[in-house]
Each structure stands twice: as C-alpha cells, then as structure tokens.
C-alpha cells in the first residue's frame, strides 16, 4: 500500500509537471502558403524616392499558427525594396518598405523557400 506522503507528492508535483509537458505547443515550422498573406500596410505613396510604402508578409502553418524564423524574399519590379530578404518574427511577420521615383502601380510578390506565394499586393506611387 502506498503511503499518504507518496500520494500527496505525486498529486502536487508529478501530475502538474506531466500535464504542463503534454500541453505545451511546439512552434510551427512548416509554412502553408495558402494560409499565408502579403498585406499592404501603406499602399499609396509619392513617387519621390523618399515616401515609403509598407508591406508585411505573414507566414502561417496549416492550422493558422504563425511560423517564426523563416526567410522571405520580396520582389517589386519598379520599386526599391528594403530589406529584400527578411526573417519572420515570433508572430510570423516580415516587414518591408518600398520607394520609387517612377509613377505607377507595382505588384509586390513574396517568395518563401524559393516558392512564390499565391497572394500578392499592389502598391501605387503618384507624383
């Protein structure tokens, strides 16, 4: 027969540690491109080479959890992108700015692991 001390120790020390270990969620590591987004935070700017448009890329896994630490390459023909390549933060977000001296619309595309994301955003530069 087990002693009262062992039962008390098990109930107060071992069981909570086991439950915490079993319920900790592992960080997401596999990107689901269909659950990830390219979003414009500021998509209308002056075409003066100074005013900055802002674009954010959010990477998620198949369950919608953010995927941190993944590299994202942003391309926008007709605009300068800073940085061109960024890592996602703990919320799965990579932020970019764009400037241009040329008036017009620019389609912004993101690549993750060399694969083009399905979703894109358009920014507009005006004089």
C-alpha positions in Angstrom: 0.0 0.0 0.0 1.2 3.5 -0.9 1.9 5.9 1.9 0.0 9.2 2.2 3.2 11.1 1.6 3.8 9.5 -1.8 0.2 10.1 -2.9 0.5 13.8 -1.8 3.9 14.2 -3.6 2.5 12.6 -6.8 -0.6 14.8 -6.8 1.2 18.0 -6.2 4.5 17.6 -8.0 4.5 14.9 -10.7 1.0 15.3 -12.2 1.2 19.1 -12.8 4.6 18.7 -14.5 3.3 15.9 -16.7 0.3 18.0 -17.7 2.3 21.0 -18.5 4.7 19.0 -20.6 1.9 17.4 -22.5 0.1 20.7 -23.2 3.0 22.9 -24.4 2.5 23.7 -28.0 5.5 23.3 -30.3 6.3 26.3 -32.5 5.0 25.9 -36.1 7.8 25.1 -38.6 6.1 24.2 -41.8 4.7 27.1 -43.9 1.3 26.7 -45.6 1.4 29.1 -48.5 -2.4 29.0 -48.8 -2.7 30.2 -45.2 -0.1 32.9 -45.5 -0.6 36.5 -46.7 1.1 39.5 -48.3 -0.6 42.6 -46.9 -0.1 46.3 -47.7 0.1 48.5 -44.6 0.6 51.6 -46.7 0.0 51.2 -50.4 -0.3 54.7 -51.7 2.9 56.8 -51.7 4.5 59.7 -53.5 6.8 58.8 -56.4 9.7 60.9 -55.0 12.1 58.2 -53.8 11.5 59.2 -50.2 7.9 58.4 -49.3 7.7 54.8 -48.1 5.1 52.2 -48.8 4.9 49.4 -46.3 4.2 45.7 -47.0 4.0 42.9 -44.4 4.2 39.2 -45.1 2.6 36.8 -42.6 3.5 33.2 -42.6 1.3 30.6 -41.0 1.1 26.8 -40.9 -1.9 24.7 -42.0 -3.6 25.3 -38.6 -3.1 29.1 -38.8 -0.3 29.3 -36.3 2.5 31.8 -37.0 5.8 30.4 -38.4 8.8 32.3 -37.0 12.3 32.3 -38.3 11.6 31.7 -42.0 13.2 33.8 -44.7 11.0 35.8 -47.1 12.2 37.4 -50.3 10.2 40.3 -51.6 10.2 41.5 -55.2 8.6 44.5 -56.8 9.6 45.5 -60.3 9.8 49.3 -60.5 10.4 49.9 -56.8 13.3 49.6 -54.3 12.6 47.1 -51.5 14.2 47.3 -48.1 15.2 44.8 -46.9 14.9 42.5 -49.9 15.2 39.4 -47.6 13.8 39.3 -44.1 13.2 36.7 -41.4 9.7 36.3 -39.8 9.4 37.3 -36.2 7.6 35.3 -33.4 4.2 36.4 -34.9 5.2 35.1 -38.4 5.6 38.6 -39.7 8.3 40.0 -42.0 8.1 43.8 -42.7 9.3 45.6 -45.8 9.3 49.2 -47.2 9.3 50.3 -50.8 10.2 53.5 -52.5 10.1 54.6 -56.1 10.8 57.7 -58.3 8.6 56.3 -61.0 4.8 56.9 -61.0 2.6 53.8 -61.4 1.4 50.6 -59.9 3.8 47.9 -58.7 2.9 44.3 -58.0 4.6 43.1 -54.9 5.4 39.4 -54.7 6.9 37.2 -52.0 8.9 34.1 -52.2 9.3 31.6 -49.3 11.9 28.9 -49.7 12.2 29.8 -53.4 8.4 29.3 -53.9 6.2 32.2 -55.0 3.3 32.9 -52.6 -0.1 32.8 -54.3 -1.2 36.1 -52.8 0.3 39.4 -53.9 -0.4 43.1 -53.2 -0.2 46.2 -55.5 1.2 49.5 -54.3 0.7 52.8 -56.1 3.3 55.6 -56.5 2.0 59.0 -57.6 3.5 62.4 -58.2 
